[in-house]
Structures are given as C-alpha cells and as structure tokens.
Amino acid sequence: MNNRPNDVESSCAGTLGLHSMRTRFLARTGDPVAKLIAPGFRGDAYALYEQMRAQGPVHRSRTGLFAVLSYDGCHQVLEDRCFSTCASLTRPADTGAPARSAPTRTEGRCSSADRSDEAYAIAGPLLHPALHRSATRIDTAAHDLLRQHADADFIDLVADFAHP
C-alpha cells in the first residue's frame, strides 16, 4: 500500500546520485524516514509513523531530517521563525492579504533551507496573484469534492480529496 502521491518521490529523494544511494541504503537498514522518501516506496506509511511515534514526539533520522509526529509539534515548528517563513498557519484564505515576503539574509535565519526560500521568494510574487484569481474556482472545486463525501462515515482526505 503506497500512501504517497507518485510525483513526490523524485522531488524528495531524487533518483540519481549519492543522495539517492544513501537514502536507499538507510531505508534498507531500517531508517523509517529514509523508507518514506526513498524512490519507489511502496510500504505502509502509517505503520512507519506509528513506529516513530513510539520513540517520541520527534524522530531524528539518520538522513539528517527530523520527523515531527504530533499536530501540536508541527504547529509549533511551523510558527517558529527559526523553522518557517510562514506568517501564520491561521491566516484566513479569503482576506486577500498579501503573503509576507521571505526574510532577507540579514534577519539571521536558523533554517538551512536557503535554496527553497530563494525559489519561493522568486516564485511567490508570481504565484500568489494567480492563486488569488483562481480562489473562487478552487473553493468551488473543494466544496464540490467535500459534498460528494458528506454522507460518508469516513473520508480519507488524501485519497478522496487532495490526491487527483
């Protein structure tokens, strides 16, 4: 059972080079995070999450990544400026408020994700107006998808809603 969309594997782990070889090695030697991001992962992600949760609320992988395994922990990390450039997780989507720009290098970032921050800083001003123009269409599509499952006892938001 694969619980990850197909297009995630190449962006997270790569398919060539030393990084991919190291990830595959760590996955084969039992690292649960490496298993999740390894190209071709076909396991049960939920079982790996439970395995990591049994060890504590934060799992440090030999890949160098940390898996934060609780809602509160994830929220805390995303709200902490040392880890995130998001202004707020709770900002309503319909306010039309512009997104906060990425911090400059002089603001003393704690994260080592400079390349993705720079890419976001470049793409953000182009992406936000396009998303804002499409907001009504996106909201309508989301409401239609949710209405299809309104009478269901259970909904898997990844399989039934988020993943095409």
Residue pairs with C-beta under 8 A, 6 or more apart in sequence:
1 42
1 43
1 44
2 41
2 42
2 43
2 45
3 44
3 45
3 46
3 158
4 36
4 41
4 45
5 163
9 15
9 37
9 38
9 39
9 40
9 41
10 39
12 37
13 19
13 20
13 23
13 37
13 38
13 39
14 20
14 23
14 39
15 39
20 39
22 63
23 34
23 37
23 38
23 39
23 63
24 34
24 38
24 39
25 34
26 34
26 61
26 62
26 63
27 34
27 35
27 38
27 41
31 61
31 62
31 63
32 48
32 51
32 52
32 59
32 61
32 67
33 52
33 59
33 61
33 63
33 65
33 67
34 61
34 62
34 63
35 41
35 43
35 48
36 45
36 48
37 63
37 65
49 67
49 69
52 59
52 67
52 69
53 59
53 69
53 70
56 69
57 68
57 69
57 70
57 73
58 66
58 67
58 68
58 69
58 73
59 66
59 67
59 69
60 66
61 67
68 74
68 77
75 89
77 83
77 84
78 84
78 86
78 89
79 86
79 88
79 89
81 103
81 110
82 109
82 110
82 111
83 110
83 111
84 111
85 100
85 102
85 103
85 117
85 120
86 100
87 99
87 100
91 97
93 135
94 135
96 132
98 128
99 124
99 128
101 121
101 124
102 117
102 118
102 120
102 121
102 124
103 109
103 117
105 114
109 117
111 117
131 138
142 161
145 160
145 161
146 161
149 155
149 160
149 161
155 161
